[in-house]
Amino acid sequence: MRISFSPPDMTELEVEGAADAIRSGWITTGPKTKEFERQIADYCHVNIAVCLNSQTVCAEMALRLLGIGAENGGTASDEVIVPAYTYTASASVVFHVGAKLVLIDSQPDAFEMDYDAVENAITENTKAIIPVDLGGIPCDYDRIFAIVENKKYLFKAANTVQEAIGRVAICSDAAHAFGASWHGKMVGKIADMSSFSFHAVKNLTTAEGGALTWNIPGINDEELYHMAQLYSLHGQSKDALAKTQLGAWEYDIVGPWYKCNMTDIMAGIGLAQMSRYEKILERRREIIGRYDAAFKKLGVVVLPHYTDDHQSSGHLYITRVPGIRLEQRQEIIVKMAKAGIATNVHYKPLPMMTAYKKRGFDIKDYPNAYKQFENEITLPLHTKLTDEEVEYVIEKYCGFVGEYLK
């Protein structure tokens, strides 16, 4: 067998969705994108959503709407807290807006941030926390909200959005978590701002793309949406669709901003995916159930995707093999590859990466994150897997890992 790690699940519905946009003659941001935004907002139980061309730019947009960072009306001393155990997109956006990155180690034997360390790291300069819903599993938002409320006395608002929140903002990196929920509340409505990814490897894909949602009482949602549109289209006061109205060619540039809009071709694919998404989530949950049943009894550590507190989107099947070293982890990955099964590692902690080393971060300061990394292996989890392929993955992984757990 040849089992890919995470191929996109495309059908004729997605082909037709993209083709319909092409046939319509409107292929950039237009009616399909607006409908996709509406469906995302309804799905997440929020008033409004903004679709852009990646989760990264959605996360950056959140910081810009909040006025964080020297490049965005704030200051270079504005601090944003991010876990050390994540992909670079969670942290790079902090540099994009000219703010200061504060990395936090993982909890012992867990992938989530050490919440006590988060609380201790908050200062009068802290403007936001970016928690990461790794693998599609929501963070402990009860704890995170308690932290920012406890440190509310330190917070100094710098614009009207910050004033409406009245404390350190929670800007969730929900790249993996579209469709997940916490205490019955959908991810997208829990944090102050949430950014989703629709990249090719995600549960729901538009090839590239993302969405930003928010839940900020006291804010005019339409005004914030309009500001996001300005940021995403060069600061142009009218988008291309508005300019097609009779005699409506004239526009203004209100800021020298960015270009990161979603196209209707992408949205056409996304709308088709939305129509199938509940079945996609059901299949992922089924595969996770089979994996859990096999690997837990073997002694492999797996993440709790479905509990009384939360429901995961089932995006990644992350495992840890107790007691193995980096060399042994690599041996298992190579054996799986020789058996035709692609695996991955999520993630190499940021302080191990050159870009972050150059900025003064050292993995020695993040020992828990390193321990999580050194024996982590991610298995294929996607809706193109057949039952036979799932059983093959189980058989081979149990066999290879079992050699190290005797």
N, C-alpha and C positions, 0 to 999 in steps of 0.2 A: 504494500500500500504506500501511497504518497499523500500524507496528510499535511496540508498547509496550516500555518498558525492562525491566521485570521483573514480569510478572503471575504470580500463583500458579498452579501446575499442579494443578488440582483435577479429580477424576474421580468417578464414581458410588461408588467405594470410600470416598472421603472423606465424601461425602454420607451413605452408609450408616453409617460410623463415628460421625459426629456424631449421626445419628438414633437409632442403637442406644443411645447414652448417654442421650438424651432419653427414649426409650421405657422404659429400665430404671428410670426414676424417680430415678436417682442421677446428678446432673449436676455436682456440685462434686468436689473431690478424693476419689477412691475407687479402685475396682478397676482401672479403665482407666489411671489415672495410675500406679498401682503397677506395672502390666504394662509401660507405656511406659518407666518408669524401669529395669525389669529388662532390657528389650531394648536400651536405650541403653548400659547397663553392659556387657552382653555384646558389643555392637558395638565398644565402645571398649576391650574387654579389661581392664576394671577391676571391682572387687568391688561397687561401688555407685554410683548416680547419684541426684541430687535434681532433680526437675522443678519449676520455678517459672514465674512469669508473664512473665519477660523475661530476656534475657542480662544486662542491666544489673544487675538485682537479684541474679543469680547471681554476677557479678563482685564486687558489694558483699558478698554473703554470704561469699565466700571471704575477704575482708579481715576480716569480723566473726569468722569461725571462727578466724582467725589472731590475733585480739585486737589488731588494728592501729588506732590512732587514738584521740583523746580521747573520742569518742562511744562507744567500744567496749572500754574497759578499758585501752587503751594511753595514749599521750600525744600532744599536739599537735606534738611534735617528731619523731614517727614519719614517716619519709620513704618515699615510693613513687615509683619511676622509671617513666615512661611516655613513649612516643615522641610527638614534637610532630606527626607526620604520622599522624593517626588521627581517628576520629569522637569526639565529646565523651564518649560513654559509657565509653570506656576510661579517662578521666581524672576525670570527675565523681564517680565512686564514691569517689575518694580524699577529696574534700571531704565526701561524705556521712558518712564515718566519722570526720571531724575530724583527718585526717592532712595532711602537707605534700606537695604535688605537686612533683615534679622532672621537668621536660620535657627530652628529649634530641633533638638535631637528627638528621636522616637522614644516612646515609653519602653521600659524593659519588656522584651518578648512581645512587642506589638508594633504595628506599622503606623499607628496614629501618633501625632505629636504628644510629647510629655506636657500635659495640660498644666501641671504645677509650674513647669519651666516657662510656659506661655504667660501665665499670670505674673511671674516674677520679672518677665522681660518687658512688660508694659510700662512705658514712661509717659511723660507729658507730650512727647513727640510722636507717640504711636497713633497712627491714623487708621490702620486696617489690619485685619488678620485674614489670611487666605488659607483656610483649611482645605484638605484634599480628600474627596470621597473615593479613596483608592479601590479599584476593582469594581466600583459601583455600589460600595457599602457606605452609607452615610456615616459621617463622624459623630461624635457625642456632642450634638448641638446643645443639649441641656447644659452641659459643662461649659461649653464655649460661651453661651449667652450669660451664664452666671459669672464667668470671668470678666466679661466686658462691663457688666453691671457693677461688679465689685470695684472696678477701677474707673468708674464713671467720673469720679471726682477729679481725676487727672486730665480729663479730655478737654481740649480747647478747639471748638469748631472754627473752621476757616471759610466756609461758604454755606449757602442755604440748605444744600443737601446734607452736609455734615450736621448742621443745626437740627434738621428734622430727625436725624438718627439720634443725636444727643450723646453719643459714646463712640468708642472705637467701632468702625464698621466691620461687618463680617461679609467677606466677598468670597463665596464658595467656589473653589475649583471643582465643578461638577462635570468635568469632561467625560468621566466614565459613567455618570449616574443618571442619565435621562431615563425616567421611569421608576426610579427608586423613591422610597418614602421613609419618613421617620415619625413614629407615633401617629401614623395615619395621614400625615401631611406630606404632600409631594415635594421632593427636592425641586427647587426652583421657586418655592414659596417660603422656604424655611429661613434661609440667610437673607441679609439685606439685599445682596446682589449675588446672582448665580450665573455661571458661564458654562455652557454645554458645548461638546464637540460632536460634529457630524463628519469627522474624517473617515477615510475609507475603511479603517479597521474598527470603527465604532459600531455599536448595536444598530443604530439608525444612522445612515450615511447619506450625504449629498455629494460625495466624492471628496470635497473639502467643504468647510463651512462650520458655523457655530451659531449659538443663540445666547442672548443675554436677557435674563429676567430680573425683576426686583420686587421687593415687598417693603415699601417705605411709607408708612402712614404719614399724612400731612404734606406729601409731595404731589404736585400736579403731574400725573403720569404722561399726559400728552406733551407737556413742555419738556420733560426729560427725554421722551422718545424723539422729539424734534431736535434736541441738542445732539443726541446720538446720531441722527441722520446727517446733521451738519458735519460732525466729526468724521463720518464715514464717506462723505462725498465732497472732499476738498473745501468744506465750509460754504458750499454752494447753496443759496437760499431756495432753489427749486431743484427737485430731482428731474431726471429725464422724462418720466411719465407726466409730471405736472407741466413741463415745457411743451408737451404736444398739444395742449389745449389751444384753441384758436387765439392767435395774437399774443400768446403767453411766452414768447421767446426770452424776454428780458429777465435777468437774474442778477444777484449780487454775490460777492464772496465776502462773507462776514468773518472769516478767520482763515489763516494759511494752514489748513489741516490735512487730513489723511484720505486714503482711498482704500476702502476695505469692505465694500458692499457685497451682498449676495446676489447672484444672478437668478433669473427665472428658470434657466435650464437646471441649475442646482436645486431650486425649490420644487421644480416638477418631479425630480427624483425623490426629494424629501416627502412630498405629499403622497406619493405612491408608498413609500416606506411607512408613513404614518398609518395608512389604511391596513397595514399588515402587522403593526408593531406589537399588539397584544399577543399575537401568536408567536412572534419572535421571542418575546420575554418568556412565554410559557415553555418554549423549546429549550431555552437556556436554563431555565429552572430544572427541567427534567434531566438535562445532562449533568448539571451540578449535583443533583440528587444521586445519580449513578456514581459519579466520581467520589462523592463524600462517603458513600456506603463502602466503597472499595479501599479508600486510602486512610480513613480514620482508623480502621482496625489494623492497618499495617504499621501505624505509628507516625505517619506523615501528618504534619500540622497544616490544617487548611483554615480558611477564613469562614466565619459564620455569616453566610449570605442572607439567611432568612430566620428571623427571630421574632419574639413578641414585640420588640422595640422597633425593628426596622425591616423593610423589604428591599433587597438589593435589586439593581438592574441586571445583575449577573454578567458583568462585562468581562472580568478576568478571573481565571482560575489559578490563583496564587497558592503555591505550596512551599513548605519548608521541610527539609530533610534533617532531622536533629543529628547533631554531632559531626556532620561532614564539613570538610574544608573547601576552599575555592577550587583546588585541584580535583577533588572528588566530585564537586558539583559539575565541573566542566566535563569530566569523564561521563557522567550520566547524560548530559546534554548531547555529547558526541554519540553515545550509544543509541539514544533516541533518534538522532538524525540518521544514523546508519540503518535504523529500522524503518526509516521513511517518515518519521514524525518530527515536525518542526516545533521547537519550544522557544522560550524567551526568558528574559530576566527583567523583573519590574521591582525596583529600579536600582541602578547604580547611584548611590547617594550623591547629591550635588557637590559636597566638599571634595569628592574624588575627581571631579571634572576640572580640566585645565582652566576654563573660564572663571570658575569659582575659586580655584587655588590662587589665581592671579589677583583676586580681590581679597585675599587674606584668609579664606576659609580653609580649615584643616580637619581632615576626617578624624584625627585623634580627639577632637573636641566633641565628636558625635559617635561614641562607642556603640550605643544601642542601635543606631541606624546601620552601622557597619555589620553588626551581628545579624540583623535581619537580612541584609544583602548577601552575606557569604554563603548561605545555604538555601537561597530562594530559587525556585524553578517554576515558571508559568507554563501551564499546559494549554493545548488548543481548546478553545471554547467558542463555538460559533454555530450558526444554524445551517451550515452546509454539511456538517458532520452527520453521517448516517449512524444508526444504532450499531452496525457492524464495526464502524470506525471507532466509535466510542469504546466499545469492548476491546478493540485492538490496542488503543491507547492505554486502557486500564491494565491489560495483560502485560504489555511491555514495560510500563512504568513500575508496576509492582515487582516485576522480575528484576529490573535493573536496580531499583532502590532497595529492594529486599536484600541485596548483597551487602549493603552498607549498614543495615539495621539489625543484622544477626547478632 
